Amino acid sequence: MREGKIEYGWGRAAEDEKFHDACGVVGVYAPGKQDIARGVYFGLHALQHRGQESAGIASNKDGKIQYYKDMGLVQEVFNDEIIGRLQGDIAIGHVRYSTAGESHAVNAMPLVVYYRGGAIALAHNGNLVNAHILRRQMQENGVIFQTGIDSEVIAALIAKHVNQHTIEEAITKTLDVIRGAYALVITVGGKLIGVRDPGGIRPLCIGRNDEGFVLASESCVFPVMGAEFLRDVEPGEMIVIEDGELKSLDYTQKKRRASCAFEYVYFSRPDSKLDGVGVYTARSECGRILARECPAAADMVISVPDSGTVAAIGYAEESGIPYGEGLIKNRYVGRTFIQPDQRMRELSVKLKLNVLEGNVEGKRIIMVDDSVVRGTTSGKIVQMLKDAGAREVHLRVASPPVTDPCFFGIDTPDKSKLVAAAHSVDEIREMIGADSLGYLSVEGMLKAIGMGNDKTCTACFTGDYPMELPELDMEREDEPWMIGKN
């Protein structure tokens, strides 16, 4: 055991595993304070919706890093005793989820790597599209990897360069060769560093409180930490916080803003603001535009809680059809979208949702959901409503059909599993068992977000990727496409 590190044993990383996640990161800089891991703990609570598989915190005291991470929710991983041992005035944290069969403690973050001058802790939200190439090259040169995540490629490259360069230069050299989506928080020496990819695909923002600075995936973190939102980290920007001051560096001139549309549709909390756009406002407007594009005669509008609720309210307000509750959510069951097994996804629908029979019986129902990816969950909910006596169920989706895989951090990696990739809207309606089915148009979604096609990544809806992808057969099950995503 290394001195000053809280750790436990874990298994071997599988080289052939393929991870695809959207995660949450937090970084806190509070010079002179020693108990800021507790603040990171609360910040991770605010980001729990972004990942429910594992959680971790690394604290930095005079350049010496302690960390703890494990499988489970934030409140399951940490207790007062563990938090009390993570002393330091700089700390970073991470919550994570991954997909089926690829859930291992070895891949939890933050990652801590050691180099000649000390230690580096890194937490990463996003995916690299060339990690497999870089990993193989590094392995051929004798580099040994301990995990199955692409974040270790980033950490290893930084550690390699930092022996001959400053940490800022080492990170810049690393960013010159990696491709993909990333929001990074890093601590080394007396610094807290935040980095956002050149497209700004994954979110990262800056806050400030009386104690110092906070970096976070979403602005919803700041109120719980007593911080004021300052601004978003810009695409292609590196933030360096040291000696009580914040410095901004542009590490690349190759920028094309491409904020992830799915962040507004599904992932982010409604009370967050991303790149100047309020998530609640965007989702409400999605519902309003959806009501105009896909009207239906009905007695009540309901939502698939919770991520479909804001759009459903917007749909009801625009259509004039009363909004009501038809489904009650058990909030102690995780999101079906991020369960690590398709069988568990299907089972968890019944564990997670109950139908209010008295509200839906004999009524024509418009059910608004945020998205339909595989289609299995929607079909089960429609059947539950009809079993409860609903006369009609009209499914309205507050986003366009998901037709293409995402390689930047959203759990849609295999096109064969995307129901809209191979089926028409009417075929999907029949498969789901709905009386009608309507999707929001791409144009309607962009109008609701208010950022335009030139500033938004819509690849999972359009196949228009904001960057060039390596030429691999990305749908083959045996293809090591981006080994170890995080």
C-alpha positions, 0 to 999 in steps of 0.5 A: 500500500502506498503511503497516504493512499486509502485503497482496497483490492480489486480485480483484473481489468479486461482488455476486451471490454467496451465502456460507454458512459456519461459521468459527472465530475467536480473539482474544488480549490479552497486554499487553507481549508482541509475538509473540502472532500466533504464539499465534493461529496455533496457536489457529487450528490448533486450529480448523482443523476449522471452516474449511479455505478461508482463514486470516488474522491481524491484529495490533494494536501501539499501535492500528496494525494489520497483517494477512495473510490468504490462501486455504488451510490455516493452515500453508499461509498462514503461515510464520515470516517472516510471523508475525514481521512481525505484531508487537503485543500484541493479535491476532485470527485467523479460519479460514473455509469457504464453498460452491460457486463462492464461494471468493475471497481477497477474502472472507478475514478478518479485515477491517480498516477505517479510520476517522478515528481509526485502524483496526478489525480484525474477525473474524466467525463466523455469518450475518446475515439482514438483511445484504442490506437493510442493504447496499442501504441503505448503498449507496444512501447512497454506501457502497462495499463491497470484499467479498462478505461480510456481515461488511463490513456490520458493520465499516462500521456500526461505523466509521460510528458510532465517529466520534461515539461510543466503540467500545462505543457504536458496536458497540452501535448496530451490534448494534441493527440487525443480525439473525442469528447472530454471534460477533465478535472485534474489536480497536481502539485498546488493546482486544480485544472479543468479542461473541455474538449474543442467542441465543448461536447461534454459540459464543464462550468466554473463557480466561486464561493468564499473559500475558492473555486469550484469546477463541475459538470453542471451548474446545479452543483453550485447552490449546494456548495454555496458557490456562485456560477461564473461561466462555462468553460469554453470549448478548447479552454484549459482552466488553471487555478493556483495561488488563489487565482484562475488562469485561462489558456486556449490549448487549441485553435481547432474549435467547433462548438458542438454541445451535446443535444442529449444533455438537454434532452435527458442527462442534465438536471432541469435546474442546470444551465449549459452554455447559457441555455437553461435545461428546464426552458429547453425541455419545456419548449421541446414539449411545446413544439412537439404539441404543435408538430404532433397533436393528438385528441386526448383527455390527459397528458402524462409524463414518463417521470422524471426526465419526461416531466418538463416536456410533458408540462410544456406539451399540456400547456401548448395543447390545452389538454390537462396535465395529470399524473399517470405514472408514479416513480419509485425514486429509490430505483436507478434509471432503466437507461443506465442499468448494466443489463437489458434483462435488468432494464426490463425488470426495473421498469416494473420496480420503478413505475406504478400506474395510477389506475384511477387516473388513467382508466377509461381515458385517452392518454398522451404519454410524453417521454424524453427519448426512445432508444431501444424501445423495450421500456416504452413498450412495457409502459404502454402495456402497463397503462392499457392493462390499467384501463387506458382507452388509448395511449399516444406516445409523444417523444420530446426528441428526434428518433435516435438513429445513430450510435454516439461515440462521445459519452452517451450509451448508444454504441451499437446501431443494431440496438437502436430501434429507430435505426432499422424501423419506421415510425409506424413500425415502432408504433406497432412494436410498442403497442401505442395507438399513435407515435410522434417524435419531435423534429430535429429542427424543433429540438434545435429551436427549443435548445436555441443554439442552432445546428452549427453549435449543437452535436446531433449525431445520434439523431442525424449521423452528422458527427462533429469530428472525423472518426477512425475508420473501423467497423464500429458495429462489430461486437468483436471490434475493440472500438475505443477500448475502455470508455469512461 
